[in-house]
Structures are given as structure tokens and as C-alpha cells.
Amino acid sequence: MIEDRSVAKQTHEIINLEHALADAEMKLPEKFLVMSIVAKFSKSWENFGMTLKYQKWRLSLDDLMIAISIEEKHRNQTHKIPVGHWAKLCPNKKAKTAQTVVNMIVGGSSSASTSGATERPSLERQYAWGTPILLKYLG
């Protein structure tokens, strides 16, 4: 079967071929027709076809058509644009701008930079669950 067209329409075409064969007095068993339709599903319908193949009850042609129409309606509903979405799956991604990183030296003196020894400013650390989360300058 073709991915671009409706599976229900393609199934109707196969059933019409079967009716044409029946008119020519060449009847196919219903189970053979159902399993041949299920076997011809496209790649995106393979999982659905597997669930239909291994049903415990006998699948009739009418049951197959009902199951296909329900699955097709469900797939059409789920492929609409969702109300909320993840940023990584967003089709309209914004261009990222480069952020500028600035390192600032606070309270340095010219004599400290020439001598090679710098004084470290006193810092207050706050801990949450044993890890530092915030550093404050106490100068």
C-alpha cells in the first residue's frame, strides 16, 4: 500500500477487486482476503497489522474495515499540532544569539598585580543538600 493515500480507500479498492473476481465466479476465502490486506500494509502501519494478525478471535472483512477506519481517525487526530510542545521538537526554532561573557575583577589594586600575590576577597557560601549554590562577595 502507498503511504500518501488513505488506507481505507486502498482497502476498498482491494475489496472491489474481490467483488469483480466473485462476479467472474472466482471466490476468495474471506480469511485469505483479510490477511492479504493486512500483509500489504505500509511501513507506518506494520505494528497495527501485527496486532490484527495475532488477535484471538477470527477477524472478518467488516471488522477489518471498522478497525482500519478507527485507526485512521486516531492517526489523523494525533498528527495535528499539539497545544504544548517540547522546545527540542519545535518546528519554529529561534536563532540563538551569542552571549557575551565578562570576567570582572573586584577591588584589585595596582600594587597587588605587580607583586604577583593577590588577596582573595572573602566569600560567603550558601549550601543546599551539601553543595554550594550561591557565592556572595563580602567586601
C-alpha positions, 0 to 999 in steps of 0.5 A: 500500500502507498503511504500518501493515500488513505488506507481505507480507500486502498482497502476498498479498492482491494475489496472491489477487486474481490467483488469483480473476481466473485462476479467472474465466479472466482471466490476468495476465502474471506480469511485469505482476503483479510490477511492479504490486506493486512500483509500489504500494509505500509511501513507506518502501519506494520505494528497495527497489522501485527496486532490484527494478525495475532488477535484471538478471535477470527477477524472478518472483512467488516471488522477489518474495515471498522478497525482500519477506519478507527485507526485512521481517525486516531492517526489523523487526530494525533498528527495535528499540532499539539497545544504544548510542545517540547522546545527540542521538537519545535518546528519554529526554532529561534536563532540563538544569539551569542552571549557575551561573557565578562570576567570582572575583577573586584577591588584589585589594586595596582600594587597587588598585580605587580607583586604577583600575590593577590588577596582573595576577597572573602566569600560567603557560601550558601549550601543546599543538600551539601553543595554550594549554590550561591557565592556572595562577595563580602567586601 
